Amino acid sequence: MPQLRHRPPGPHRIHYSPQAWREVGRMSAEAFGALQGALERLGDTTVRGPLPEGGGLGRHVLAHHGLALGYSWDERSRTLTLLSVEREP
C-alpha cells in the first residue's frame, strides 16, 4: 500500500497564467513588488484561508494598488497559480 507523505508548510511554487502574465507586464515596479509579496504570503493557509473543496478558486485584493488577484491552490504540489489580475477602482 502506498504511503502518503505530507509536505510540511514552507516554500511553494508560483505559476502565472498567460492572461495574468499579460497584466503583470503592464504594472508599475511598485505594484509588481506588492504582487510578488502577496503571492508569497498566499502560500500560508492563515493568509489564504480555506478554499472550496475540489480545487476552488480564491480571490485576494491589494486595495492600495487597486488590484484583485484570482488564484488557485494545489495542496499536493504546493503550487499557487495566478489566474487573473484585475484593476479595481
MARBA-3410 file (N, C-alpha, C, O; in Angstrom, 1 decimal):
89
0.8,-1.2,0.0,0.0,0.0,0.0,0.9,1.2,0.0,1.8,1.4,0.8 ~ 0.6,2.2,-0.9,1.4,3.4,-0.9,1.3,4.2,0.3,0.2,4.3,0.9 ~ 2.3,4.9,0.7,2.3,5.7,1.9,2.2,7.1,1.5,2.9,7.6,0.6 ~ 1.2,7.8,2.1,1.1,9.3,1.8,2.1,10.1,2.6,2.3,9.8,3.8 ~ 2.7,11.0,1.9,3.7,11.8,2.6,3.1,13.2,2.6,2.8,13.8,1.6
3.1,13.8,3.8,2.6,15.1,3.9,3.7,16.1,3.9,4.7,15.9,4.6 ~ 3.6,17.1,3.0,4.7,18.1,2.9,4.5,19.1,4.0,3.4,19.6,4.2 ~ 5.6,19.5,4.6,5.5,20.5,5.7,5.2,21.8,5.0,5.6,22.1,3.9 ~ 4.6,22.7,5.8,4.4,24.1,5.3,5.8,24.7,5.0,6.8,24.4,5.7 ~ 5.8,25.5,4.0,7.1,26.2,3.7,7.0,26.7,2.3,6.0,27.1,1.8
8.1,26.6,1.6,8.2,27.2,0.2,7.2,26.5,-0.7,6.8,25.4,-0.6 ~ 6.7,27.3,-1.6,5.7,26.9,-2.6,6.1,27.4,-4.0,6.9,28.4,-4.0 ~ 5.6,26.8,-5.0,5.8,27.3,-6.4,4.7,28.3,-6.8,3.6,28.2,-6.3 ~ 5.1,29.2,-7.7,4.1,30.1,-8.2,4.1,30.0,-9.7,5.2,30.2,-10.3 ~ 3.0,29.8,-10.3,2.8,29.8,-11.7,1.9,31.0,-12.1,1.0,31.4,-11.4
2.2,31.6,-13.3,1.3,32.7,-13.8,0.6,32.2,-15.1,1.3,31.6,-15.9 ~ -0.7,32.4,-15.1,-1.4,32.0,-16.4,-1.0,33.1,-17.4,-0.6,34.2,-17.1 ~ -1.1,32.8,-18.7,-0.8,33.8,-19.7,-1.6,35.1,-19.6,-1.1,36.1,-19.8 ~ -2.9,34.9,-19.2,-3.7,36.1,-19.1,-3.2,37.0,-17.9,-3.1,38.2,-18.1 ~ -2.8,36.4,-16.8,-2.3,37.1,-15.7,-0.9,37.8,-16.0,-0.6,38.9,-15.6
-0.1,37.0,-16.8,1.2,37.5,-17.1,1.1,38.7,-18.0,2.0,39.6,-17.9 ~ 0.1,38.8,-18.9,-0.1,40.0,-19.7,-0.3,41.2,-18.8,0.3,42.3,-19.1 ~ -1.1,41.1,-17.8,-1.4,42.2,-16.9,-0.2,42.6,-16.1,0.0,43.8,-15.8 ~ 0.6,41.6,-15.7,1.8,41.9,-14.9,2.7,42.8,-15.7,3.4,43.7,-15.1 ~ 2.8,42.6,-17.0,3.7,43.4,-17.8,3.3,44.8,-17.9,4.1,45.7,-18.3
2.0,45.1,-17.5,1.5,46.5,-17.6,1.6,47.3,-16.3,1.3,48.5,-16.3 ~ 2.0,46.6,-15.2,2.0,47.3,-13.9,3.3,48.0,-13.6,4.4,47.6,-14.1 ~ 3.3,48.9,-12.7,4.5,49.6,-12.2,5.3,48.6,-11.4,4.9,47.6,-10.9 ~ 6.6,49.0,-11.2,7.5,48.2,-10.4,7.0,48.1,-8.9,7.1,47.0,-8.3 ~ 6.4,49.2,-8.4,5.9,49.1,-7.1,4.7,48.2,-6.9,4.7,47.4,-6.0
3.8,48.2,-7.9,2.7,47.2,-7.9,3.2,45.8,-8.1,2.6,44.9,-7.4 ~ 4.2,45.6,-8.9,4.7,44.3,-9.1,5.4,43.7,-7.8,5.2,42.6,-7.5 ~ 6.1,44.6,-7.1,6.7,44.2,-5.8,5.6,43.8,-4.8,5.7,42.8,-4.1 ~ 4.5,44.5,-4.8,3.4,44.2,-3.9,2.7,42.9,-4.3,2.3,42.0,-3.5 ~ 2.6,42.7,-5.6,2.0,41.4,-6.2,2.9,40.2,-5.7,2.4,39.2,-5.3
4.2,40.3,-5.9,5.1,39.3,-5.5,5.0,38.9,-4.0,4.9,37.8,-3.7 ~ 4.9,40.0,-3.2,4.8,39.7,-1.8,3.5,39.0,-1.4,3.5,38.2,-0.6 ~ 2.4,39.5,-2.1,1.1,38.8,-1.8,1.1,37.4,-2.3,0.6,36.5,-1.5 ~ 1.7,37.1,-3.4,1.8,35.7,-3.9,2.6,34.8,-2.9,2.3,33.6,-2.7 ~ 3.7,35.4,-2.4,4.5,34.6,-1.4,3.7,34.3,-0.1,3.7,33.2,0.4
2.9,35.3,0.4,2.1,35.2,1.6,0.9,34.2,1.4,0.5,33.6,2.3 ~ 0.4,34.2,0.1,-0.8,33.3,-0.1,-0.4,31.8,0.0,-1.3,31.0,0.0 ~ 0.8,31.5,0.0,1.3,30.1,0.3,1.0,29.7,1.7,1.0,28.5,2.0 ~ 0.7,30.6,2.6,0.4,30.3,4.0,-1.1,30.3,4.2,-1.8,31.2,3.8 ~ -1.6,29.1,4.7,-3.0,29.0,4.9,-3.7,30.0,5.8,-4.9,30.3,5.7
-2.9,30.6,6.7,-3.5,31.6,7.6,-3.8,32.9,6.8,-4.7,33.6,7.1 ~ -3.1,33.1,5.7,-3.4,34.3,4.9,-4.4,33.9,3.8,-5.3,34.7,3.6 ~ -4.2,32.8,3.2,-5.0,32.3,2.1,-6.4,31.9,2.5,-7.4,32.2,1.9 ~ -6.5,31.3,3.7,-7.8,30.8,4.2,-8.2,29.5,3.4,-7.6,29.2,2.4 ~ -9.2,28.9,3.8,-9.6,27.6,3.2,-10.3,28.0,1.8,-11.1,28.9,1.7
-10.0,27.1,0.8,-10.6,27.2,-0.5,-11.7,26.1,-0.5,-11.6,25.1,0.1 ~ -12.7,26.3,-1.4,-13.7,25.3,-1.5,-13.1,23.9,-2.0,-12.1,24.0,-2.7 ~ -13.7,22.8,-1.6,-13.2,21.5,-2.0,-13.2,21.4,-3.5,-14.0,22.0,-4.2 ~ -12.3,20.5,-4.0,-12.3,20.3,-5.4,-11.6,21.4,-6.3,-12.0,21.6,-7.4 ~ -10.5,22.0,-5.7,-9.8,22.9,-6.5,-10.5,24.3,-6.6,-10.5,24.8,-7.8
-11.0,24.8,-5.6,-11.7,26.1,-5.7,-10.8,27.2,-6.0,-9.6,27.1,-5.9 ~ -11.4,28.3,-6.4,-10.6,29.5,-6.7,-10.7,30.5,-5.6,-11.7,30.6,-4.8 ~ -9.6,31.2,-5.4,-9.6,32.2,-4.4,-9.4,33.6,-5.0,-9.1,33.8,-6.2 ~ -9.7,34.6,-4.2,-9.5,36.0,-4.6,-8.9,36.8,-3.5,-9.2,36.6,-2.3 ~ -7.9,37.6,-3.9,-7.2,38.4,-2.9,-7.1,39.8,-3.5,-6.7,40.0,-4.6
-7.4,40.8,-2.7,-7.4,42.2,-3.1,-6.2,42.9,-2.5,-5.9,42.9,-1.3 ~ -5.5,43.6,-3.4,-4.4,44.6,-3.0,-5.0,46.0,-3.2,-4.8,46.6,-4.2 ~ -5.8,46.4,-2.2,-6.5,47.6,-2.2,-5.6,48.9,-2.5,-6.0,49.7,-3.3 ~ -4.5,48.9,-1.9,-3.6,50.1,-2.0,-3.1,50.2,-3.5,-2.9,51.3,-3.9 ~ -3.1,49.1,-4.2,-2.6,49.2,-5.6,-3.8,49.0,-6.6,-3.6,49.0,-7.8
-5.0,48.8,-6.1,-6.2,48.7,-6.9,-6.2,47.4,-7.8,-6.6,47.5,-8.9 ~ -5.7,46.3,-7.2,-5.6,45.1,-7.9,-6.4,44.0,-7.2,-6.4,43.9,-6.0 ~ -7.0,43.1,-8.0,-7.7,41.9,-7.4,-7.1,40.7,-8.1,-7.0,40.7,-9.3 ~ -6.6,39.8,-7.3,-5.9,38.6,-7.8,-6.9,37.4,-7.8,-7.5,37.1,-6.7 ~ -7.0,36.7,-8.9,-7.7,35.4,-8.9,-6.7,34.3,-8.9,-5.8,34.4,-9.8
-6.8,33.3,-8.1,-5.8,32.3,-8.0,-6.4,30.9,-7.6,-7.5,30.9,-7.2 ~ -5.6,29.9,-7.9,-6.0,28.6,-7.4,-4.8,28.0,-6.6,-3.6,28.5,-6.8 ~ -5.1,27.0,-5.8,-4.0,26.4,-4.9,-4.1,24.9,-5.0,-5.2,24.4,-4.9 ~ -3.0,24.3,-5.3,-2.9,22.8,-5.3,-2.1,22.4,-4.1,-0.8,22.6,-4.1 ~ -2.7,21.8,-3.1,-2.0,21.5,-1.9,-1.0,20.4,-2.1,0.1,20.4,-1.5
-1.3,19.4,-2.9,-0.4,18.3,-3.2,0.9,18.7,-3.7,2.0,18.3,-3.2 ~ 0.9,19.6,-4.7,2.2,20.1,-5.3,2.7,21.4,-4.7,3.7,21.9,-5.0 ~ 1.8,21.9,-3.7,2.1,23.2,-3.1,2.4,24.3,-4.2,3.4,25.0,-4.1 ~ 1.5,24.4,-5.1,1.6,25.3,-6.2,0.4,26.3,-6.2,-0.7,25.9,-6.2 ~ 0.8,27.6,-6.3,-0.2,28.7,-6.4,-0.2,29.1,-7.8,0.9,29.4,-8.4
-1.3,29.1,-8.5,-1.4,29.6,-9.9,-2.2,30.9,-9.9,-3.4,30.9,-9.5 ~ -1.5,31.9,-10.4,-2.2,33.2,-10.5,-3.0,33.2,-11.8,-2.4,33.1,-12.9 ~ -4.3,33.2,-11.7,-5.2,33.1,-12.9,-5.5,34.4,-13.5,-5.6,34.5,-14.8 ~ -5.7,35.4,-12.7,-6.1,36.7,-13.3,-5.6,37.8,-12.4,-5.5,37.7,-11.2 ~ -5.4,39.0,-13.0,-5.1,40.2,-12.3,-6.1,41.3,-12.9,-6.0,41.6,-14.1
-6.9,41.8,-12.0,-7.9,42.8,-12.5,-7.7,44.1,-11.8,-7.3,44.1,-10.6 ~ -7.9,45.2,-12.5,-7.9,46.5,-11.9,-9.2,46.8,-11.2,-10.2,46.6,-11.8 ~ -9.1,47.3,-10.0,-10.2,47.7,-9.2,-10.2,49.2,-9.0,-9.1,49.8,-8.8 ~ -11.4,49.9,-9.0,-11.4,51.3,-8.8,-11.0,51.7,-7.4,-11.0,52.9,-7.0
END
